[in-house]
Amino acid sequence: MKELKFIKVLTTLNKEEMGRLEKFFDSPYCNTNPALSLLLKQVIQRTKSGSIEHLDKISVWDKIFHDTPFNDLKWRKLCNDIMVVMQKFFTFEQLSTNSFQSGNLLLQYIHEHQIEPLYKSTSNSIQAEFNKSVHISSEFYLQKFQLERNLYDLLEFDINMESKSNQESIHHFLDLFYISEKTKQLVNAVTRRHDFNVPIEILLEKDVIEIIELNDYLKYPEIDIYYRIYKLKKDTFTDEAYEALKENLLVHLNKFSLKEAVDILKEVINFCTFLYNKGLLKFGSEQLQWYKYGLKHDLIFPLKSFHPGHFLNIVILGIRTKEFIWTENFIEEYQKIIPLDQKHTLVTFSQARLYFNQHKFDLVIEKLQDVEFAELTYNLDSKVLLLATYFEVEEWPAMASLADSFRTFLNRHEKDITAAKKLRYANFIKFVKRLSKVKYQDKAAKLKVILDIKSTEGVVNQGWLIEKATAI
């Protein structure tokens, strides 16, 4: 039974959502078939107790229909119907989080059913709700446009054609919605072009940018910020343009919805990463500062949702900028939100990288010596780290043994990694072994190994290898 679609969907819900779902099914208005409610309760009970795998459709059928013989056609219809009601519940849940949209739907209902006693009081309360809003977004302007449209209908401006009506407001908010949403989507498009070389042609792209520049639209932060990100990625980068974006973000980012603020911050961090990789090294520190801002304002792991990429990036940036104490505190504090199945791997690997850069090589060996990670990438990188550590402490027998076993590991997982990736790790092994021997050779051999490392394309940890070769 666990393969049924509605059960798979149900297992994605948390305890509170399941509770609200049960109440929804128990309502005769929302669900007119009591059998569906009984089916749902059976599955939720087994889901909470962890015994869903042992639930079979015959036993569930007997608890719902008692002495009625099992009917496969009726069973399949029951499973389909429960999914239909669940989808209604999801719609209701989503609507309950958007007071502006639900308010507009209420006004439409009132107008369409001519409930005149509610015209004034409802429209006034909904307008007051809009006026209290501190959030900025294209979605807000869309709902404000819908509100003005509803007010136009309620006040019967279509009959009184001689009045000015609220046409100016309708067009104003429609324009703001279109331009703010269009600018946001242009950032999406230019990111794909800029970061991933995806050829995207957007009709009216130049026209929208020209409208923004020729009119007074940059006074709206929801347009201004996306416009500045777009221009940074589309045109030649300047420090002044970046600083202007940064200044506006620090003032206005908290006014966006959580989801949109998270997306904007991700765009800025990715752009800083791009600039750093282009050789503008100060943007390594900028990346970390944006991550710190995001951590402070719950934008990196919003609502305790965990992202392993962010965790590792923050550790790497903390190490790169030599903020070792801060990085150690970050690992300690934020390991609490890592899912249990990832926690040991991420924490062990992150601490090992930190200890290596702090030259606490004994702690690196302690962390990694007898560890095998389930994730192949972590396994590969941990072996690189341990091999480098053995080199640093001149544990030559251990280094040689690990180098040989590392080669065997690469060959054994040949089908799991690309040929280019395998070569990068194999080159690292080769050069580490050469460096361990060249320490005792002449100057010409040392210069040759430096030249070979620099001229070889595709070497893991190439910077460290060059540093060690130069220091010999």
C-alpha atoms as one frame of an Amber mdcrd trajectory, in Angstrom:
protein
   0.000   0.000   0.000   2.884   2.378   0.614   3.289   2.742  -3.171  -0.121
   4.409  -3.496   0.139   8.026  -4.609  -1.931   9.505  -1.786   0.213   7.705
   0.808   3.421   9.020  -0.759   1.946  12.524  -0.629   0.774  12.060   2.946
   4.261  11.102   4.169   5.567  14.517   3.065   3.334  16.292   5.619   4.365
  17.142   9.155   2.347  16.352  12.275   0.483  19.672  12.321  -0.444  19.430
   8.638  -1.758  15.900   9.119  -3.921  17.154  11.991  -5.436  19.898   9.864
  -5.943  17.435   7.002  -7.943  15.100   9.277 -10.194  17.976  10.340 -10.694
  18.916   6.697 -11.796  15.367   5.840 -14.095  15.244   8.877 -15.996  18.291
   7.628 -19.129  17.229   5.677 -18.834  20.406   3.614 -15.293  19.571   2.453
 -15.772  15.804   2.192 -19.140  14.157   1.582 -17.839  10.565   1.697 -17.234
   9.287   5.272 -15.288   6.309   3.890 -12.539   8.661   2.770 -12.171  10.016
   6.287 -11.926   6.458   7.677  -9.305   5.548   5.076  -7.263   8.631   5.885
  -7.348   7.928   9.636  -6.130   4.356   9.061  -3.167   5.544   7.014  -2.263
   8.467   9.304  -2.354   6.171  12.341   0.017   3.701  10.685   2.251   6.547
   9.407   2.656   7.994  12.907   3.426   4.580  14.410   5.912   3.754  11.644
   4.060   0.613  10.584   2.745   1.830   7.216   4.733  -0.853   5.382   2.673
  -3.600   7.031  -0.671  -2.095   6.051  -2.506  -3.964   3.290  -5.580  -2.861
   1.358  -7.737  -5.843   2.426  -7.372  -5.101   6.142  -8.073  -1.393   5.516
 -11.128  -2.295   3.433 -12.487  -4.518   6.231 -12.153  -1.724   8.799 -14.020
   0.685   6.525 -16.710  -1.558   4.991 -16.760  -4.431   7.515 -18.567  -7.440
   5.981 -18.686  -6.080   2.425 -16.496  -8.192   0.076 -13.454  -6.424  -1.344
 -14.151  -4.652  -4.654 -11.023  -3.635  -6.553 -12.816  -1.100  -8.770 -14.403
   0.601  -5.775 -11.039   0.525  -3.950  -9.261   2.279  -6.817 -12.014   4.914
  -6.981 -11.643   5.452  -3.224  -7.897   6.030  -3.615  -8.530   8.460  -6.465
 -11.222  10.354  -4.544  -9.037  10.751  -1.463  -6.377  12.365  -3.629  -8.966
  14.803  -5.023  -9.991  15.914  -1.507  -6.344  16.192  -0.448  -5.708  18.548
  -3.359  -8.660  20.672  -2.250  -7.050  20.814   1.189  -3.736  21.984  -0.278
  -5.541  24.724  -2.190  -7.322  25.792   0.997  -4.005  25.795   2.918  -2.326
  27.945   0.286  -5.242  30.366   0.161  -5.243  30.719   3.936  -1.661  32.076
   3.789  -2.531  34.769   1.231  -4.956  37.218   2.786  -4.803  39.524  -0.248
  -5.820  36.826  -2.709  -8.540  35.474  -0.430  -9.823  39.020   0.093 -10.062
  39.574  -3.643 -11.892  36.287  -4.104 -14.323  37.366  -1.381 -15.003  40.660
  -3.153 -15.584  38.832  -6.441 -18.082  36.519  -4.753 -19.893  39.425  -3.116
 -20.173  41.260  -6.422 -21.202  38.238  -8.500 -23.912  37.307  -5.977 -25.002
  40.929  -5.436 -24.619  40.829  -1.626 -24.982  44.591  -1.304 -24.990  44.811
   2.547 -21.335  43.644   2.470 -20.107  45.986  -0.266 -18.822  48.853   1.853
 -17.671  47.079   5.031 -15.819  44.307   3.202 -14.121  46.571   0.680 -13.046
  48.955   3.475 -11.559  46.176   5.625  -9.712  44.633   2.681  -8.326  48.014
   1.594  -7.147  48.573   5.176  -5.385  45.171   5.073  -3.529  46.200   1.917
  -2.582  49.570   3.418  -1.021  47.884   6.465   1.278  45.715   4.342   5.021
  46.335   4.722   6.075  43.716   2.169   7.127  44.612  -1.360   6.764  42.336
  -4.374   5.260  41.999  -7.819   2.664  39.645  -6.279   1.496  42.484  -4.005
   0.966  44.722  -7.048  -0.923  41.970  -8.839  -3.321  41.632  -5.911  -3.579
  45.426  -5.593  -4.515  45.563  -9.280  -7.156  42.870  -8.670  -8.478  44.872
  -5.713  -8.856  47.988  -7.852 -10.620  45.908 -10.509 -13.018  44.547  -7.886
 -13.682  48.032  -6.546 -14.416  49.202 -10.084 -17.076  46.484 -10.351 -18.527
  47.033  -6.861 -18.849  50.783  -7.399 -20.426  50.169 -10.821 -18.082  52.505
 -12.648 -18.894  50.636 -15.855 -22.369  52.196 -15.702 -21.293  55.694 -14.721
 -18.960  56.336 -17.682 -18.750  60.096 -17.059 -16.862  59.637 -13.788 -13.074
  59.436 -13.569 -13.481  56.135 -11.698 -10.346  54.408 -10.393  -8.849  53.825
 -13.847  -5.597  55.549 -12.915  -5.100  53.225  -9.962  -5.950  50.162 -12.048
  -3.340  51.077 -14.643  -0.782  52.178 -12.037  -0.777  48.863 -10.191  -1.011
  46.835 -13.386   2.075  48.660 -14.690   3.938  48.109 -11.421   3.069  44.411
 -11.449   4.182  43.940 -15.039   7.434  45.889 -14.741   8.483  44.444 -11.368
   7.662  40.861 -12.407   9.249  41.345 -15.833  12.456  42.685 -14.245  12.555
  39.743 -11.845  12.176  37.293 -14.705  14.859  39.126 -16.707  17.266  38.456
 -13.826  16.351  34.773 -14.122  17.062  34.878 -17.863  20.333  36.798 -17.622
  21.553  34.441 -14.890  21.061  31.481 -17.208  22.875  33.314 -19.988  25.643
  34.637 -17.748  26.306  31.624 -15.528  25.323  28.700 -17.752  25.654  30.018
 -21.329  22.008  29.222 -22.093  20.829  31.193 -25.154  17.571  32.898 -24.180
  15.805  35.515 -26.295  13.249  37.654 -24.440  10.773  39.757 -26.363  10.529
  43.342 -25.073  13.639  42.941 -22.895  15.225  46.189 -24.083  11.866  47.957
 -24.036  11.207  47.164 -20.368  14.704  48.271 -19.332  14.240  51.490 -21.289
  10.866  52.132 -19.626  12.495  51.727 -16.202  15.357  54.068 -17.088  13.209
  56.760 -18.708  10.571  56.842 -15.960  10.680  57.072 -12.202  10.453  53.338
 -11.496  13.753  52.972  -9.620  12.108  54.562  -6.599  10.406  51.197  -6.074
  12.901  48.848  -4.344  11.267  45.722  -5.828  12.125  47.074  -9.284  15.372
  48.834  -8.394  17.066  45.789  -6.841  16.259  43.387  -9.671  17.205  46.070
 -12.209  20.626  46.519 -10.570  21.272  42.759 -10.448  20.272  42.533 -14.113
  22.593  45.386 -15.112  25.537  43.922 -13.172  25.184  40.616 -14.993  24.268
  42.061 -18.368  26.723  44.952 -18.608  30.324  45.571 -17.570  30.836  45.175
 -13.818  31.878  48.208 -11.764  32.594  48.552  -8.045  30.234  51.523  -7.915
  27.310  49.532  -9.355  27.910  46.671  -6.906  28.156  49.026  -3.918  24.891
  50.750  -4.933  23.144  47.367  -5.088  24.638  46.357  -1.755  23.481  49.583
  -0.087  19.900  49.122  -1.333  19.811  45.455  -0.356  20.866  46.172   3.218
  18.043  48.728   3.501  15.229  46.899   1.711  15.847  43.128   1.666  13.875
  42.586   4.894  10.777  44.046   3.186  10.522  41.176   0.712   8.768  37.930
   1.504  11.009  35.259   3.021  11.119  33.200  -0.168  11.913  36.176  -2.384
  14.572  37.517  -0.006  16.221  34.068  -0.011  16.240  34.035  -3.827  17.669
  37.559  -4.083  20.427  36.794  -1.578  21.313  33.630  -3.492  21.649  35.681
  -6.699  24.040  38.126  -5.008  26.155  35.387  -3.388  26.420  33.525  -6.707
  27.473  36.736  -8.450  30.169  37.335  -5.819  31.352  33.749  -6.391  31.576
  34.443 -10.122  33.652  37.591  -9.534  35.961  35.754  -7.122  36.533  32.992
  -9.663  37.361  35.700 -12.213  40.241  36.807  -9.988  38.586  39.590  -7.951
  39.695  38.048  -4.662  38.034  40.614  -2.385  34.709  39.034  -3.304  35.647
  35.946  -1.284  35.188  38.106   1.795  32.034  39.634   0.283  30.524  36.153
  -0.125  31.141  35.375   3.534  29.706  38.704   4.654  26.509  38.008   2.700
  26.318  34.540   4.224  26.702  36.089   7.695  23.907  38.551   6.871  21.744
  35.670   5.679  22.412  33.629   8.814  21.519  36.606  11.009  18.219  37.160
   9.171  17.327  33.461   8.698  17.788  33.551   4.911  20.394  30.789   4.505
  18.556  28.002   6.326  15.055  29.552   6.434  12.756  27.974   9.008  15.572
  25.494   9.837  15.490  23.998   6.346  18.953  22.592   5.683  21.031  22.924
   2.508  24.373  21.024   2.543  25.818  23.192  -0.248  25.387  26.350   1.827
  26.918  24.682   4.886  30.057  23.589   3.019  30.379  26.898   1.141  30.311
  28.821   4.408  32.985  26.558   5.898  35.195  26.938   2.800  34.772  30.742
   2.783  35.482  30.953   6.504  38.699  28.993   5.955  39.631  30.981   2.825
  39.277  34.289   4.674  41.072  32.821   7.717  38.135  33.453  10.053  38.905
  30.192  11.811  37.277  30.884  15.192  34.069  32.118  13.540  34.034  29.052
  11.266  34.521  26.696  14.195  31.613  28.364  16.012  29.477  28.133  12.848
  30.071  24.379  12.555  29.250  23.896  16.223  26.047  25.968  16.124  24.565
  24.925  12.797  25.329  21.220  12.982  22.187  21.057  15.134  19.954  21.503
  12.074  21.746  18.958   9.862  19.599  15.845   9.220  20.949  12.841  11.111
  21.782  10.899   7.948  24.122  13.729   6.803  25.389  15.057  10.107  28.430
  12.832  10.712  29.725  13.238   7.164  29.352  17.017   6.950  30.642  17.806
  10.422  33.606  15.420  10.221  34.638  16.629   6.766  34.150  20.331   7.653
  36.141  20.042  10.885  38.920  18.163   9.096  39.234  20.925   6.463  39.295
  23.562   9.178  41.947  21.722  11.228  44.101  21.252   8.115  44.150  24.982
   7.434  44.885  25.668  11.094  47.844  23.255  10.774  46.321  21.007  13.442
  47.379  17.978  11.447  47.075  15.488  14.302  43.357  16.339  14.549  42.919
  15.885  10.777  44.414  12.405  11.001  42.231  11.635  14.010  39.114  12.697
  12.076  39.848  11.012   8.748  42.230   8.098   9.286  39.640   5.357   9.621
  36.608   7.050   8.041  34.774   5.945   4.908  31.965   8.240   3.777  28.866
   6.929   2.017  28.967   9.879  -0.411  31.628   9.303  -3.097  32.648  12.980
  -3.417  33.323  13.264   0.324  35.300  10.027   0.180  37.487  11.364  -2.624
  38.076  14.772  -1.049  38.742  13.334   2.404  41.455  11.102   0.912  43.002
  14.157  -0.769  42.965  15.968   2.570  44.478  13.037   4.448  47.155  12.521
   1.783  48.130  16.192   2.022  48.206  15.919   5.813  50.600  12.952   5.715
  52.815  15.032   3.409  52.735  17.988   5.813  53.823  15.870   8.796  56.260
  13.819   6.669  54.596  10.500   7.426  56.048   8.971   4.251  55.085   5.290
   4.760  51.485   6.240   5.621  51.396   8.624   2.658  52.696   5.999   0.228
  50.225   3.424   1.517  47.280   5.821   1.202  48.399   6.904  -2.286  48.337
   3.267  -3.449  44.974   2.528  -1.854  43.596   5.801  -3.278  44.583   4.698
  -6.807  42.866   1.367  -6.212  39.769   3.206  -4.952  39.683   5.327  -8.138
  39.938   2.245 -10.340  37.240   0.460  -8.362  34.829   3.388  -8.816  35.700
   4.014 -12.457  32.043   3.656 -13.487  30.870   6.133 -10.848  33.018   9.108
 -11.856  33.867  10.736 -15.167  37.246  10.117 -16.803  38.162  13.804 -16.401
  37.368  13.757 -12.686  39.329  10.548 -12.163  42.320  12.112 -13.947  42.247
  15.179 -11.662  42.513  12.988  -8.567  45.101  10.684 -10.180  47.240  13.732
 -11.039  47.104  14.863  -7.435  48.298  11.462  -6.228  51.108  11.485  -8.797
  52.366  14.950  -7.842  52.194  14.354  -4.090  54.401  11.276  -4.518  56.816
  13.233  -6.729  57.011  16.051  -4.192  57.823  13.608  -1.390  60.818  12.387
  -3.422  61.976  15.682  -4.930  62.660  17.037  -1.439  65.858  15.017  -1.559
  66.825  15.782  -5.183  68.628  18.628  -6.948  67.380  22.113  -7.783  66.605
  21.210 -11.389  64.237  18.459 -10.290  62.439  20.891  -8.009  61.996  23.456
 -10.774  60.776  20.732 -13.138  58.047  19.529 -10.755  56.834  23.109 -10.211
  56.628  23.619 -13.973  54.813  20.292 -14.460  52.216  21.065 -11.764  51.514
  24.515 -13.193  51.266  23.290 -16.787  49.010  20.307 -16.055  45.320  20.986
 -16.645  42.990  19.235 -14.236  44.664  18.711 -10.855  42.798  18.582  -7.558
  44.222  20.974  -4.934  46.620  22.472  -7.480  47.224  25.625  -5.427  48.431
  23.627  -2.427  50.713  21.502  -4.628  52.328  24.630  -6.119  52.753  26.117
  -2.649  54.460  22.971  -1.357  56.649  22.640  -4.447  57.743  26.282  -4.237
  58.544  25.961  -0.526  60.919  23.007  -1.018
